[in-house]
Amino acid sequence: MTASYAVQIADQIAAQINAVTFGVPIVARRAYVVALNLRELKTIQVSIVPKSVETTRFSRGEKLATIEIDLAIQRTVQDTEEADALMILTDQVIDLFEFRDLDNDVATHIKTDRKFIYDSEGMETKKLFTSLTMLTYQLHP
């Protein structure tokens, strides 16, 4: 049952991103993998991936679930200015969620981990900007 909450949270994150107007057009989608075909990455791709669920005992008969969601922003870039704009966009997207409850009041954001602000190997070999952030939520008991 708890894994389905991870999917619900990922769907809600995607919906909240899609409800905001940024300086550039973006569409967030829930996915099971971040990597996409390079042809698709000529436009900004935002992937929301349910990553993990950890359950611990909260009290007798109750459990506490922690859910990790990966948020990836990807696009091929031609120069530093395009990469800088994607760094700013990444900050704006993360600001929507950092230490805020989701709209459905099922979970509370407890941690943000910028796994990498950009993937230097992808930038070097494919001119592919990829920023990966892990958002951690705790289900309300």
Backbone hydrogen bonds in HBPLUS format (Angstrom, degrees):
<---DONOR---> <-ACCEPTOR-->    atom                        ^
c    i                          cat <-CA-CA->   ^        H-A-AA   ^      H-
h    n   atom  resd res      DA  || num        DHA   H-A  angle D-A-AA Bond
n    s   type  num  typ     dist DA aas  dist angle  dist       angle   num
A0004-SER N   A0001-MET O   3.18 MM   3  5.56 131.7  2.43 104.3 115.8     1
A0005-TYR N   A0002-THR O   2.94 MM   3  5.21 132.9  2.16 103.4 116.5     2
A0006-ALA N   A0003-ALA O   3.02 MM   3  5.12 124.8  2.34  97.2 111.4     3
A0007-VAL N   A0003-ALA O   3.32 MM   4  6.78 149.6  2.42 145.9 152.9     4
A0008-GLN N   A0004-SER O   2.98 MM   4  6.28 157.5  2.03 145.2 151.6     5
A0009-ILE N   A0005-TYR O   2.82 MM   4  6.02 160.5  1.86 153.0 157.5     6
A0010-ALA N   A0006-ALA O   2.98 MM   4  6.15 161.4  2.02 144.8 150.1     7
A0011-ASP N   A0007-VAL O   2.88 MM   4  6.10 159.0  1.93 150.8 156.7     8
A0012-GLN N   A0008-GLN O   2.93 MM   4  6.17 153.6  2.00 145.5 152.8     9
A0013-ILE N   A0009-ILE O   2.89 MM   4  6.16 156.6  1.95 153.0 159.2    10
A0014-ALA N   A0010-ALA O   3.03 MM   4  6.27 165.5  2.05 150.8 154.3    11
A0015-ALA N   A0011-ASP O   2.94 MM   4  6.17 158.9  1.98 147.1 153.2    12
A0016-GLN N   A0012-GLN O   2.88 MM   4  6.08 159.7  1.93 151.1 156.0    13
A0017-ILE N   A0013-ILE O   3.00 MM   4  6.25 159.2  2.04 152.7 158.1    14
A0018-ASN N   A0014-ALA O   2.95 MM   4  6.16 162.7  1.98 150.9 156.0    15
A0019-ALA N   A0015-ALA O   3.02 MM   4  6.17 125.6  2.32 139.1 152.7    16
A0019-ALA N   A0016-GLN O   3.28 MM   3  5.11 138.9  2.46  92.0 103.3    17
A0020-VAL N   A0017-ILE O   3.15 MM   3  5.57 164.6  2.17 113.7 118.6    18
A0029-ARG N   A0046-VAL O   2.96 MM  17  6.37 152.7  2.03 158.3 164.7    19
A0048-ILE N   A0029-ARG O   2.87 MM  19  5.97 156.5  1.93 151.0 152.1    20
A0031-ALA N   A0048-ILE O   2.88 MM  17  5.85 157.0  1.93 142.7 145.3    21
A0040-GLU N   A0037-ASN O   2.89 MM   3  5.46 134.5  2.10 115.0 126.6    22
A0041-LEU N   A0038-LEU O   3.02 MM   3  5.05 142.9  2.16  99.5 110.8    23
A0076-THR N   A0041-LEU O   2.76 MM  35  5.68 166.0  1.78 155.7 154.7    24
A0045-GLN N   A0074-GLN O   2.88 MM  29  5.18 166.0  1.90 154.1 158.5    25
A0074-GLN N   A0045-GLN O   2.88 MM  29  5.18 159.1  1.92 151.0 157.7    26
A0047-SER N   A0072-ALA O   2.89 MM  25  5.14 152.8  1.96 144.9 152.8    27
A0072-ALA N   A0047-SER O   2.89 MM  25  5.14 168.1  1.90 153.5 157.4    28
A0049-VAL N   A0070-ASP O   2.82 MM  21  5.00 165.9  1.84 149.3 154.1    29
A0070-ASP N   A0049-VAL O   2.83 MM  21  5.00 162.6  1.86 155.2 152.2    30
A0051-LYS N   A0068-GLU O   2.81 MM  17  5.35 155.2  1.87 149.8 152.5    31
A0052-SER N   A0068-GLU O   3.26 MM  16  5.13 157.0  2.31 128.3 132.6    32
A0068-GLU N   A0052-SER O   2.90 MM  16  5.13 163.2  1.93 141.0 146.2    33
A0054-GLU N   A0066-THR O   2.79 MM  12  5.12 161.5  1.83 151.9 158.3    34
A0066-THR N   A0054-GLU O   2.77 MM  12  5.12 161.5  1.80 152.9 159.5    35
A0056-THR N   A0064-LEU O   2.88 MM   8  5.25 161.5  1.91 148.9 154.8    36
A0064-LEU N   A0056-THR O   2.70 MM   8  5.25 165.1  1.72 157.3 162.0    37
A0058-PHE N   A0062-GLU O   2.96 MM   4  5.41 166.6  1.97 132.5 134.4    38
A0059-SER N   A0062-GLU O   3.36 MM   3  5.14 165.4  2.38 122.1 124.1    39
A0062-GLU N   A0059-SER O   2.93 MM   3  5.14 167.3  1.95 125.1 128.4    40
A0139-LEU N   A0065-ALA O   2.91 MM  74  5.49 159.5  1.95 155.9 162.5    41
A0067-ILE N   A0137-TYR O   2.73 MM  70  5.15 162.9  1.75 152.8 158.7    42
A0137-TYR N   A0067-ILE O   2.78 MM  70  5.15 166.5  1.80 154.7 159.3    43
A0069-ILE N   A0135-LEU O   2.84 MM  66  5.17 159.5  1.88 152.5 159.5    44
A0135-LEU N   A0069-ILE O   2.77 MM  66  5.17 164.1  1.79 161.7 161.3    45
A0071-LEU N   A0133-THR O   2.71 MM  62  5.16 157.4  1.76 159.0 166.5    46
A0133-THR N   A0071-LEU O   2.95 MM  62  5.16 162.9  1.98 144.1 149.8    47
A0073-ILE N   A0131-SER O   2.99 MM  58  5.25 153.8  2.06 144.1 152.5    48
A0131-SER N   A0073-ILE O   2.93 MM  58  5.25 157.3  1.98 147.2 154.8    49
A0075-ARG N   A0129-PHE O   3.04 MM  54  5.36 145.5  2.16 144.3 151.1    50
A0129-PHE N   A0075-ARG O   2.84 MM  54  5.36 161.1  1.87 154.1 152.4    51
A0077-VAL N   A0127-LYS O   2.76 MM  50  5.56 159.3  1.81 156.0 162.6    52
A0083-ALA N   A0079-ASP O   3.28 MM   4  6.64 157.3  2.34 146.6 153.1    53
A0084-ASP N   A0080-THR O   2.79 MM   4  6.03 157.4  1.84 154.1 160.8    54
A0085-ALA N   A0081-GLU O   3.04 MM   4  6.27 155.5  2.10 145.7 151.5    55
A0086-LEU N   A0082-GLU O   3.15 MM   4  6.44 147.7  2.26 141.0 149.3    56
A0087-MET N   A0083-ALA O   2.95 MM   4  6.29 144.3  2.08 146.8 157.2    57
A0088-ILE N   A0084-ASP O   3.06 MM   4  6.39 157.0  2.12 150.3 155.6    58
A0089-LEU N   A0085-ALA O   2.97 MM   4  6.21 159.2  2.01 144.3 150.3    59
A0090-THR N   A0086-LEU O   2.90 MM   4  6.04 156.1  1.96 142.8 149.1    60
A0091-ASP N   A0087-MET O   3.09 MM   4  6.41 157.8  2.15 146.8 151.9    61
A0092-GLN N   A0088-ILE O   3.00 MM   4  6.32 158.1  2.04 151.2 157.4    62
A0093-VAL N   A0089-LEU O   2.91 MM   4  6.19 157.7  1.96 155.5 161.1    63
A0094-ILE N   A0090-THR O   2.98 MM   4  6.18 168.6  1.99 155.2 158.2    64
A0095-ASP N   A0091-ASP O   2.94 MM   4  6.08 153.0  2.01 148.2 155.8    65
A0096-LEU N   A0093-VAL O   3.09 MM   3  5.47 145.5  2.21 106.0 115.7    66
A0097-PHE N   A0094-ILE O   2.98 MM   3  5.61 151.5  2.06 118.3 125.6    67
A0098-GLU N   A0094-ILE O   3.08 MM   4  6.14 152.1  2.16 160.2 168.7    68
A0100-ARG N   A0097-PHE O   3.10 MM   3  5.41 143.0  2.25 143.2 132.1    69
A0105-ASP N   A0102-LEU O   3.13 MM   3  5.60 166.9  2.14 118.2 121.9    70
A0140-HIS N   A0106-VAL O   2.90 MM  34  5.85 163.7  1.93 155.8 153.1    71
A0108-THR N   A0138-GLN O   2.92 MM  30  5.31 156.8  1.98 140.2 144.7    72
A0138-GLN N   A0108-THR O   2.85 MM  30  5.31 154.8  1.91 144.6 151.7    73
A0110-ILE N   A0136-THR O   2.84 MM  26  5.76 171.5  1.85 153.6 156.1    74
A0136-THR N   A0111-LYS O   2.88 MM  25  5.03 166.2  1.90 156.5 154.5    75
A0113-ASP N   A0134-MET O   2.89 MM  21  5.05 158.6  1.94 147.9 154.2    76
A0115-LYS N   A0113-ASP O   2.92 MM   2  5.63 114.0  2.36 113.7  96.4    77
A0134-MET N   A0113-ASP O   2.79 MM  21  5.05 170.5  1.80 144.0 146.8    78
A0115-LYS N   A0132-LEU O   2.93 MM  17  5.54 109.3  2.45 133.5 152.0    79
A0116-PHE N   A0132-LEU O   3.32 MM  16  5.55 162.6  2.35 145.1 147.2    80
A0132-LEU N   A0116-PHE O   3.08 MM  16  5.55 161.9  2.11 160.0 164.8    81
A0119-ASP N   A0130-THR O   2.89 MM  11  5.45 123.8  2.21 139.6 156.2    82
A0123-MET N   A0119-ASP O   3.09 MM   4  6.38 152.6  2.17 149.6 157.9    83
A0124-GLU N   A0120-SER O   2.94 MM   4  6.10 154.6  2.01 145.5 152.1    84
A0125-THR N   A0121-GLU O   2.91 MM   4  6.07 168.1  1.92 156.6 159.2    85
A0126-LYS N   A0122-GLY O   2.92 MM   4  5.34 153.0  1.99 132.8 141.6    86
A0128-LEU N   A0122-GLY O   3.03 MM   6  5.08 177.0  2.03 119.5 118.5    87
A0127-LYS N   A0123-MET O   3.23 MM   4  4.23 133.4  2.46 106.8 112.5    88
